Amino acid sequence: MEDKKSHHLLQPLIPSAADQNSISAALSNSGIIFRFFFIICIGLISIWADHEASKGHSITIINEASHTTSGRRFDLFYASNDKASRIIYRTSKFAEKFLYPDSTYPKKQVNHVILRLSSRTMTQSVVVDSPPAGNGEYVIYISPSIMDEINHKQALFLAIQRGMARIWLWDIYIIDEIEVPLSIVNGIVEYITDLAVGEIKSSQETMAAAADGCWRSKKNTKAAEEFLSYYEMKNPGFIRQLNRELRHNGWDDRMVDVALGLSIQHLCAHTNSSSSSSSV
């Protein structure tokens, strides 16, 4: 008995070579697994960081009508699953890419977009507001009546696209109290929105509208959009050139000439004569 105990107590404190190999193999495998897991985590964090950085601005969703049927529908379909944020991201990128295709078009500062489902029905489906702080924060107010439409998915997308197009325009600057004509602003917004859903008219359909009294006589959004659409087709990049001029110069009728690269009077005369000839 004592021999057995002695044999047990006299086991070596230093493991044998075989034991050391087993321990080393186990530690090695654990290290490989840990490093592999660490690399995966770093990769996922990098992907997430790139995704967030690519957005370019933070997004906040506020439901002021949560106590109503429209508000509960908005929560269910757009807020709870973050779909509203994804729509903002998608529409923002579309408007941004159209107006600022490369570094020669200095971008407007957009740091934070707040989407608010209003608690009251508005006369317009969407209204954009820029707080006076001038810190690149914008608020898109959405009328809750949108959620009562049969195709509220399409209606909300169009409203947000209009809001993001409005945000990315340089028209908020006023120099010498000369504001950008509202019809032109709304016309650009509608053009970008229609472009996003593939509903831009053909040049034949817009020729008569563009020729009718030319651009300055346009008093409504639809007519202004037709004017913009026509000359965008004749001179691709016209609208983004016009937007770039707004950043530096405020509004001046002559900036249309600059954006087109020639006199608008000349184009109008040519368009009117072409229209008259075709009607004979």
C-alpha positions in Angstrom: 0.0 0.0 0.0 2.8 2.4 0.9 4.5 1.6 -2.3 1.5 2.5 -4.3 1.1 5.8 -2.4 4.7 6.6 -2.8 4.5 5.9 -6.5 1.5 8.2 -6.8 3.1 11.0 -4.8 6.3 10.8 -6.7 4.7 11.5 -10.1 6.9 14.0 -11.9 5.8 17.7 -11.7 7.1 18.3 -15.3 4.8 16.5 -17.9 6.3 14.0 -20.1 7.1 14.8 -23.8 3.9 13.1 -24.9 1.8 15.2 -22.4 3.6 18.4 -23.5 2.8 17.7 -27.1 -0.9 17.1 -26.3 -1.1 20.4 -24.3 0.7 22.3 -27.0 -1.6 20.9 -29.7 -4.7 21.9 -27.6 -3.3 25.4 -27.0 -2.4 25.7 -30.7 -5.9 24.7 -31.8 -7.5 27.1 -29.3 -5.3 29.9 -30.6 -6.2 29.2 -34.2 -9.9 29.2 -33.3 -9.5 32.4 -31.3 -7.6 34.2 -34.1 -10.2 33.0 -36.7 -13.0 34.3 -34.6 -11.2 37.6 -34.0 -10.6 38.1 -37.8 -14.3 37.4 -38.5 -15.3 40.0 -35.8 -13.0 42.6 -37.3 -14.3 41.9 -40.8 -17.9 42.3 -39.6 -17.1 45.5 -37.8 -15.4 46.9 -40.9 -18.3 46.0 -43.1 -20.7 47.7 -40.7 -18.5 50.8 -40.3 -18.2 51.1 -44.1 -21.9 50.8 -44.5 -22.5 53.4 -41.9 -19.9 55.7 -43.3 -21.3 55.3 -46.8 -24.6 56.7 -45.6 -22.9 60.1 -45.1 -25.6 61.2 -42.6 -27.4 60.0 -39.6 -31.1 59.1 -39.7 -33.8 59.5 -37.1 -37.4 58.3 -37.4 -40.1 60.0 -35.3 -43.8 58.9 -35.3 -45.9 61.7 -34.0 -49.1 59.8 -34.9 -48.4 56.6 -33.0 -51.8 56.7 -31.3 -53.7 56.7 -34.6 -54.4 53.9 -37.1 -52.0 55.6 -39.6 -49.3 55.8 -37.0 -49.6 52.2 -36.0 -49.5 51.1 -39.7 -46.3 53.3 -40.1 -44.8 51.6 -37.1 -45.6 48.1 -38.4 -44.5 48.5 -42.0 -41.7 51.1 -41.8 -40.4 52.0 -38.3 -40.2 48.7 -36.4 -38.1 47.0 -39.2 -36.0 50.0 -40.1 -37.5 50.1 -43.6 -38.1 53.9 -43.4 -34.3 54.4 -42.8 -33.5 52.2 -45.8 -35.8 54.2 -48.0 -34.2 57.4 -46.9 -30.8 56.0 -47.6 -31.8 54.8 -51.1 -33.6 58.0 -52.1 -30.8 60.1 -50.7 -28.1 58.3 -52.7 -30.2 58.6 -55.9 -30.6 62.4 -55.5 -27.0 62.9 -54.4 -25.6 60.9 -57.3 -27.7 62.7 -59.9 -26.8 66.2 -58.6 -23.2 65.5 -57.6 -21.8 62.9 -60.0 -18.1 63.7 -59.3 -15.8 66.0 -57.3 -16.3 68.9 -59.7 -19.8 69.4 -58.1 -19.2 70.6 -54.5 -21.8 68.8 -52.3 -24.1 70.4 -49.9 -23.6 69.5 -46.2 -26.2 67.0 -45.1 -25.3 65.6 -41.6 -28.6 64.5 -40.2 -32.0 63.7 -41.7 -35.1 63.4 -39.4 -38.2 61.8 -40.8 -41.3 62.8 -38.8 -44.7 61.3 -39.5 -46.9 64.3 -38.6 -49.7 64.0 -36.1 -52.0 66.0 -38.3 -53.0 65.8 -42.0 -51.0 68.3 -44.0 -52.1 70.1 -47.3 -49.0 68.6 -48.9 -47.8 65.0 -48.7 -44.2 66.1 -47.7 -42.6 69.3 -46.4 -38.9 69.8 -45.8 -37.6 72.1 -43.0 -34.1 73.2 -42.3 -33.4 74.3 -38.7 -31.8 77.8 -38.4 -28.7 76.4 -36.8 -27.3 75.6 -40.3 -25.6 72.4 -39.1 -26.6 70.2 -41.9 -29.7 68.9 -40.2 -33.0 68.6 -42.1 -36.5 67.5 -41.2 -38.9 65.7 -43.6 -42.5 66.0 -42.4 -44.8 63.3 -43.9 -48.5 63.6 -43.8 -50.2 60.6 -42.1 -52.8 60.5 -44.9 -50.1 58.8 -47.0 -50.6 55.7 -44.8 -54.3 55.6 -45.7 -53.7 55.3 -49.4 -54.2 51.9 -51.1 -50.6 51.8 -52.3 -49.0 53.5 -49.3 -45.7 51.8 -50.1 -45.4 53.8 -53.4 -46.8 57.0 -51.9 -44.3 57.0 -49.0 -41.4 56.2 -51.4 -42.3 59.2 -53.6 -42.8 61.5 -50.7 -39.4 60.6 -49.2 -37.7 60.9 -52.7 -39.2 64.4 -53.1 -38.0 65.3 -49.6 -34.4 64.0 -50.2 -34.2 65.7 -53.6 -35.3 69.0 -51.9 -32.7 68.6 -49.2 -29.8 68.1 -51.7 -30.6 71.2 -53.7 -28.5 74.3 -53.1 -31.6 76.6 -53.3 -31.7 77.5 -49.6 -29.1 80.2 -50.2 -30.5 83.7 -50.8 -28.3 86.4 -52.1 -29.4 90.1 -52.3 -32.9 88.9 -51.5 -33.2 87.1 -54.8 -34.8 83.7 -54.2 -34.8 80.8 -56.5 -38.2 80.7 -58.2 -40.3 78.1 -56.4 -41.6 76.6 -59.7 -38.0 75.9 -60.7 -37.2 74.3 -57.3 -40.2 72.2 -57.3 -39.7 71.3 -61.0 -36.2 69.9 -60.2 -37.6 68.0 -57.3 -40.3 66.4 -59.5 -37.8 65.7 -62.3 -35.5 63.8 -59.9 -38.5 61.9 -58.4 -39.9 61.0 -61.8 -36.5 59.9 -62.9 -36.2 57.6 -59.9 -39.3 55.7 -60.9 -38.7 55.9 -64.7 -41.5 58.4 -65.6 -39.6 61.1 -67.5 -41.4 62.3 -70.6 -39.9 62.1 -74.0 -38.6 65.1 -75.8 -41.5 65.1 -78.2 -44.0 65.4 -75.4 -42.1 68.3 -73.7 -41.1 70.3 -76.8 -44.4 72.2 -76.9 -44.3 72.9 -73.2 -40.8 74.2 -73.4 -41.6 76.4 -76.4 -44.7 77.8 -74.9 -43.6 81.2 -73.7 -40.2 79.8 -72.7 -39.0 79.0 -69.1 -39.5 82.4 -67.3 -43.2 82.5 -68.0 -43.7 79.1 -66.2 -45.8 79.6 -63.1 -46.5 76.1 -62.1 -44.4 73.1 -61.1 -45.5 70.8 -63.9 -44.7 73.3 -66.6 -41.3 74.0 -65.0 -40.6 70.3 -64.8 -41.4 70.0 -68.5 -39.0 72.9 -69.3 -36.2 71.3 -67.3 -36.9 67.9 -68.7 -36.7 69.1 -72.3 -33.4 71.0 -71.9 -31.9 68.2 -69.8 -32.6 65.9 -72.8 -31.1 68.4 -75.2 -28.1 69.2 -73.0 -27.5 66.3 -70.5 -26.2 67.7 -67.2 -28.2 70.9 -67.5 -30.0 70.5 -64.2 -26.9 69.6 -62.1 -25.1 72.6 -63.7 -28.0 74.8 -62.7 -27.8 73.4 -59.2 -24.1 74.1 -59.0 -24.7 77.7 -60.1 -27.2 78.2 -57.3 -24.4 77.4 -54.7 -22.2 80.3 -55.8 -24.5 83.0 -57.2 -28.0 82.8 -55.7 -30.6 83.2 -58.4 -30.2 85.1 -61.7 -32.1 84.5 -64.9 -28.7 84.4 -66.7 -27.6 81.4 -64.9 -29.8 79.3 -67.1 -27.6 80.5 -70.0 -24.5 79.5 -68.1 -25.9 76.0 -67.4 -27.0 75.5 -71.0 -23.8 77.0 -72.4 -25.7 79.4 -74.7 -28.4 81.9 -74.7 -31.8 80.7 -73.6 -33.4 83.3 -75.9 -31.7 81.7 -78.8 -32.9 78.2 -77.8 -36.4 79.5 -77.2 -36.6 81.2 -80.6 -35.3 78.0 -82.2 -37.7 75.8 -80.3 -40.6 78.1 -81.1 -39.8 78.2 -84.8 -39.4 74.4 -84.9 -42.7 74.0 -83.2 -44.4 76.4 -85.6 -42.9 74.6 -88.6 -44.1 71.3 -87.4 -47.6 72.5 -86.9 -48.0 73.9 -90.5 
